[in-house]
Amino acid sequence: MRGTMGYMAPEWALNLPINAKVDVYSYGVVLLEIVTGIRVSSGIMLDERQIDLLEFVQETKRILASGNISDIVDDRLHGHFDPEQAIAMVSVAFSCLEERSKRPTMDEIVKVLMSCDDEEDFHPAYSY
């Protein structure tokens, strides 16, 4: 078995046939880590208790549904991000973490992420 625990799709552990969707799952974990600034692959602390990836995704979905994307995005950005792009990235991450038959292809992921490219060239590093 290859891969790093926390990034491996559940089908690895279940000895199911492996296809490209395992990479999509791993991409979803990495994307969620990038947006939140939390290393979700190695245990997550929330309100002083450790939760697993599934619980973290459920909590993040709840926060996203309430419209508080800034509560999800990495605090180190100090609010310098495009909310629509952050929502798109989190939504893509969620879709990547679905059961394998529901996961998008990498081609579909690229199309979604490219479609939310800001035409105004939003550069948070230059907005200080």
Secondary structure, 3 states (H helix, E strand, C coil): CCCCCCCCCHHHHCCCCCCCHHHHHHHHHHHHHHHHCCCHHHCEEECCEEECHHHHHHHHHHHHHCCCHHHCCCHHHCCCCCHHHHHHHHHHHHHHCCCHHHCCCHHHHHHHHHHCCCCCCCCHHHCC
